[in-house]
């Protein structure tokens, strides 16, 4: 049976929880901007945009908390969130709509759609699904916890670096067009 080392699991869960918590915070901080971003995707009937703009940050926040608590299906919920975001971006890219703000950077940090965002979200979904694996049977020491926490911070920093690169790709693509 395939298992995941508890240190790797801790690092993945902490990084994914931070990503989801930050995303939820951005959406809650400026609800009007997020609602406009959600509407711009043109995937929901107009009457569902407002309720979904309120529900999504709560779902992300809950997924973050459940990941940290190692709740039974938290990793799968997180993977589903990332797959949904990849799908929403992919659909709009297929429609030729690169000119809308993905909503990834939060309020005040516009980032236009780019195919790399689909790949990023699919990688996050795979990481989340990996965190669903059963833990390998070993106890964690204090050093293991320290390594897991530091690795989680490193993964979050890597995520932010990749986001900055994608934002630069998006702006370069827009300038060439």
Buried (B, 14 or more C-beta within 10 A) or exposed (E): EEEBBBBBBBBBBBBBBBBBBBBBBBBBEBBEBBBBBBBBBBBBEEEEBBEBBBEBBEBBBBBBBBBBEEEEEBBBBBBBBBBBBBBBBBBBBEEEBBEBBBBBBBBEEBBBBBBBBBBBBBBBBEBBBBBBBEBBEEEBEEEBEEBBBEBBBEBBEEBEEBBEEBBEBBBEBEEEE
